């Protein structure tokens, strides 16, 4: 890294930024990242005025945002904000890369430290990985991103699972509760989906967990992420808390262990939760150009 870099993770409610300087400890810079409440700023121009005022000039930037990247622009999925790569480049005076925040989580996985993920099911020593991993987000919406190595670097193909229909095994979990399944994955595996279940059943987290186990079975079979599945997002944190009763965690792992896979080795894919608040910044760092 030849120039100071700005790393950013812009969400719907909060944003987080870090500055990396050449020759300094990037891990400590990310741990000491700047957390910002988006409601304190009218738009992204004012946001970057504040951030650059805090950090000073930088020569490059990698910014993750909660929305799809199209034509060098990102429109946030849950806030009326937009990011323009060309505008940011002119502002910073150096290269700027925009990426989806889920892609940033995917790129972060190979660089995670011991406290960045909480293991729900560890790997079996006798089962080798295959250099592929999956990150599954349950938050304002749902999505899943596959990670793999290309030319020695992690990459994450774009994906949008949230707008696809519920697979039949997931719908069957809801039908067993007397419910009419919603149309799309976003409608179920999200905050509003958990609220909807809360109005319909006495154990909404249990039903969501059973449905998620079926969804993960579909994703694991389709993408073969032998290096692990990593859950993230506010709904995942609510379903599988770090402290307190672990009923849903035991249920999820029990359902995955007992799943009827065509290939039995898929029962042993590791599962973890990305707990660290700065995981997306770790992914942005992984996307920086190498010297």
DRENKELO-476851 format. One line per 3 residues: number of its first residue (from 1); their letters; for each residue x, y, z of C-alpha. Coordinates in pm, 1 decimal. Each point is the difference from the previous one (the first is absolute). Layout:
# DRENKELO-476851
NUM = A = X/Y/Z  ...
//
This chain:
# DRENKELO-476851
1 = XXX = 0.0/0.0/0.0  173.6/317.5/-123.0  -258.0/259.0/108.3
4 = XXX = -219.7/54.8/303.1  -334.0/-172.7/-49.8  -349.4/73.4/122.2
7 = XXX = -212.0/-305.6/76.3  -373.9/47.0/43.3  -308.4/-205.6/80.7
10 = XXX = -318.8/200.1/-61.7  -317.8/-157.9/128.4  -355.2/119.3/32.8
13 = XXX = 32.5/108.9/364.7  371.1/34.3/74.3  325.7/31.7/-191.0
16 = XXX = 351.1/-99.6/101.9  330.6/130.0/-135.1  369.5/-65.8/49.8
19 = XXX = 318.7/153.7/-137.6  292.9/-222.3/-93.0  343.9/155.2/-34.5
22 = XXX = 290.5/-173.1/-176.5  224.9/-186.0/241.3  -239.3/16.9/296.4
25 = XXX = -200.5/-272.9/173.6  -316.9/-34.7/-200.1  -164.2/-228.2/258.4
28 = XXX = 16.3/268.0/269.1  -130.4/263.5/-243.1  -303.6/-213.2/-76.9
31 = XXX = -62.1/-75.1/367.8  7.4/374.0/70.0  -239.2/79.7/-284.5
34 = XXX = -228.9/301.6/7.6  -371.0/-79.6/52.3  -245.0/256.9/-134.4
37 = XXX = -376.7/36.2/32.5  -138.4/63.0/-347.3  -289.3/209.0/131.7
40 = XXX = 254.5/266.4/95.9  63.0/75.4/-370.3  -238.9/103.7/-278.2
43 = XXX = 188.7/-180.3/-278.4  321.7/-180.2/-89.0  174.0/325.5/-99.1
46 = XXX = -37.4/128.3/356.1  99.0/-341.0/134.5  329.0/-2.2/-192.8
49 = XXX = 64.8/364.8/94.3  -5.9/-113.8/361.5  200.3/-319.2/-52.1
52 = XXX = 278.7/162.6/-199.2  7.1/281.2/250.7  64.7/-260.1/268.8
55 = XXX = 254.6/-208.6/-190.6  167.3/252.2/-227.7  89.4/-55.4/-367.4
58 = XXX = 27.6/-352.2/-140.1  118.0/-130.7/-335.9  -248.7/-282.7/-56.0
61 = XXX = -321.9/-144.5/139.2  -201.5/-320.2/13.4  -360.1/56.4/107.9
64 = XXX = -257.7/-270.4/71.7  -367.3/93.7/-6.3  -332.7/-168.5/61.6
67 = XXX = -115.2/-14.1/-360.3  91.5/-140.5/-342.5  281.6/165.4/-196.5
70 = XXX = -101.0/94.5/-354.1  198.4/218.4/-237.1  223.1/133.5/275.3
73 = XXX = -295.4/104.7/214.0  -173.3/-138.3/307.6  -350.9/90.5/113.8
76 = XXX = -37.0/-110.7/360.9  -273.0/-259.2/39.8  -145.7/144.8/322.2
79 = XXX = 95.3/368.8/-5.8  -49.7/274.0/-259.3  374.2/39.1/-60.0
82 = XXX = 214.4/-60.5/-305.5  373.1/-44.1/-52.6  172.4/90.7/-326.1
85 = XXX = 344.6/-144.4/-66.2  107.6/279.6/-236.3  -109.1/269.0/244.6
88 = XXX = 187.2/-164.9/286.1  309.0/-43.5/-214.4  1.5/372.1/-82.5
91 = XXX = -48.4/77.5/367.3  278.0/-227.5/124.5  238.6/48.8/-289.4
94 = XXX = 71.9/-369.4/-40.9  -161.8/-333.1/-91.6  -328.1/-94.6/165.5
97 = XXX = -159.8/-344.1/3.2  -365.9/-48.3/93.6  -129.8/-338.8/105.9
100 = XXX = -308.5/-155.2/149.7  26.1/-45.8/376.5  -71.2/-373.2/-23.6
103 = XXX = 287.8/-34.9/-247.5  220.6/176.5/255.1  -100.8/-256.1/263.7
106 = XXX = 83.6/-279.5/-242.8  345.3/141.8/-77.2  70.1/37.1/371.8
109 = XXX = -36.6/-368.6/86.9  357.5/-113.0/-85.1  140.8/284.6/215.7
112 = XXX = -221.7/-43.7/307.1  166.7/-4.9/339.2  -91.0/-219.2/301.4
115 = XXX = -258.8/245.2/134.4  -166.7/86.3/-328.6  -222.6/-308.4/-33.4
118 = XXX = -188.7/-216.7/247.4  2.6/-369.7/-90.3  -333.5/-183.1/12.6
121 = XXX = 134.6/-319.6/-155.0  368.9/-55.8/-53.6  164.8/-189.1/-285.7
124 = XXX = 73.5/-368.3/15.5  372.6/-67.5/-10.2  -37.0/-273.7/-257.7
127 = XXX = -197.5/214.2/-245.2  215.2/227.4/-218.6  -122.8/333.9/-125.9
130 = XXX = -26.4/95.9/-365.0  82.6/370.7/5.5  -367.2/103.4/-14.3
133 = XXX = -203.7/166.0/275.3  -342.6/158.3/31.6  -121.9/308.2/187.3
136 = XXX = -373.6/16.0/69.4  -153.0/330.3/111.8  -324.3/18.0/195.2
139 = XXX = -71.5/365.0/73.2  -216.0/264.6/-165.8  -6.8/-249.2/-289.1
142 = XXX = 152.1/-334.0/-92.4  291.5/-87.0/-223.2  277.5/-255.5/-33.3
145 = XXX = 342.7/47.6/-152.8  247.6/-267.2/-104.4  370.8/58.9/51.9
148 = XXX = 286.8/-170.5/-178.1  362.3/66.0/-84.5  102.7/115.6/-348.0
151 = XXX = 369.2/62.2/-73.3  72.8/-7.7/370.4  -261.2/261.1/97.7
154 = XXX = -351.6/-39.3/139.5  -283.8/93.0/-233.4  -376.7/14.6/43.1
157 = XXX = -231.2/-23.9/-303.1  -302.4/229.2/25.1  -323.4/-168.2/109.9
160 = XXX = -353.9/95.1/100.5  -173.6/-288.9/170.7  -246.9/217.2/187.8
163 = XXX = -217.8/59.7/-305.1  -35.1/-370.8/-81.6  -287.0/-228.7/96.4
166 = XXX = 3.4/-215.1/312.1  128.9/-350.9/-72.7  -256.7/-270.7/58.4
169 = XXX = 172.2/-143.5/313.6  -16.1/344.4/163.5  -365.7/47.3/-91.1
172 = XXX = -81.9/-339.8/151.6  125.0/114.8/340.9  -247.2/288.6/-7.0
175 = XXX = -285.1/-210.8/-136.5  48.5/-243.1/289.6  -83.4/295.7/228.0
178 = XXX = -315.8/76.6/-197.9  157.0/304.8/-165.4  -14.8/117.2/-359.8
181 = XXX = 364.6/44.6/-105.8  101.2/349.3/-116.0  108.0/50.3/-357.9
184 = XXX = 371.1/75.5/33.2  292.5/-81.4/226.9  25.3/368.3/102.2
187 = XXX = -354.0/-24.2/136.3  95.0/-277.6/241.1  369.1/15.3/93.5
190 = XXX = 0.9/362.8/113.7  -108.4/220.9/286.8  -346.7/39.9/-144.7
193 = XXX = -20.3/-377.3/-53.3  80.0/-65.9/365.1  -262.6/259.9/101.1
196 = XXX = -252.8/-169.7/-229.5  68.6/-335.9/162.0  -40.3/163.8/341.5
199 = XXX = -356.8/91.3/-94.0  -75.4/-351.6/-124.7  162.4/-257.9/228.8
202 = XXX = 95.0/-36.2/365.7  364.6/-87.0/-73.9  107.5/227.4/-286.3
205 = XXX = 373.7/-52.1/54.8  -42.8/-377.0/1.7  -196.4/4.2/-325.2
208 = XXX = 250.4/238.0/-159.9  287.1/-225.5/109.7  -160.0/-309.6/-151.3
211 = XXX = -65.9/187.8/-324.3  358.4/129.0/-2.3  138.3/-351.3/41.8
214 = XXX = -188.7/-102.8/-313.6  122.8/307.6/-184.7  359.9/-67.0/99.5
217 = XXX = -36.8/-358.9/-117.6  -104.9/131.2/-343.1  286.0/251.3/-11.1
220 = XXX = 261.2/-248.5/119.8  -106.7/-254.1/-260.0  -0.1/258.7/-276.9
223 = XXX = 330.4/174.0/77.4  210.1/-265.7/184.0  162.2/241.5/250.9
226 = XXX = 219.6/-258.6/171.6  201.9/274.1/170.8  -309.4/107.5/190.2
229 = XXX = -323.1/196.3/19.1  17.5/334.0/180.0  -320.2/168.1/116.9
232 = XXX = -25.5/375.8/50.2  -261.7/269.8/51.6  -227.7/111.6/281.6
235 = XXX = -249.3/-283.7/-38.4  278.6/-259.7/17.9  127.9/165.6/318.6
238 = XXX = -351.6/-5.0/147.6  -56.2/-365.6/-89.6  337.2/-119.0/130.1
241 = XXX = 108.8/228.8/286.1  347.3/-27.1/146.8  -140.6/-25.7/352.3
244 = XXX = -318.1/-138.2/151.4  -201.3/-305.0/-107.2  148.7/-186.7/-294.0
247 = XXX = -315.9/-187.9/-106.4  -3.2/138.8/-352.7  369.8/-70.5/-50.4
250 = XXX = -45.4/-363.5/103.3  -307.3/-24.7/-223.0  177.8/141.9/-305.4
253 = XXX = 300.3/-228.6/34.9  -220.6/-301.3/76.2  -206.5/64.2/-311.8
256 = XXX = 312.7/41.3/-213.4  158.2/-314.8/146.7  -313.6/-199.5/-77.1
259 = XXX = -65.3/142.2/-345.2  -50.0/-243.7/-285.0  286.6/97.5/-229.2
262 = XXX = 73.8/-184.7/-320.5  366.4/30.5/102.6  33.7/-82.8/372.5
265 = XXX = 323.6/198.4/40.2  -206.4/319.3/-36.0  -136.0/-61.3/351.7
268 = XXX = 338.7/104.6/136.7  36.8/345.0/-156.8  111.5/240.3/278.3
271 = XXX = -242.5/271.9/108.8  92.6/326.9/174.4  -141.1/346.6/70.5
274 = XXX = 192.4/314.4/-91.8  -27.2/195.4/325.9  265.2/270.5/-41.3
277 = XXX = -143.6/342.8/-95.5  290.1/73.6/-235.1  -11.0/-311.4/-220.9
280 = XXX = -96.4/203.7/-308.9  306.3/222.1/51.8  219.2/-311.0/7.2
283 = XXX = -152.5/-91.6/-337.1  64.2/349.2/-134.2  363.4/-34.7/102.9
286 = XXX = 19.1/-331.8/-187.6  -120.1/179.9/-314.8  279.7/260.7/6.9
289 = XXX = 242.7/-25.3/-293.3  317.4/-183.0/89.0  340.0/156.5/-59.9
//
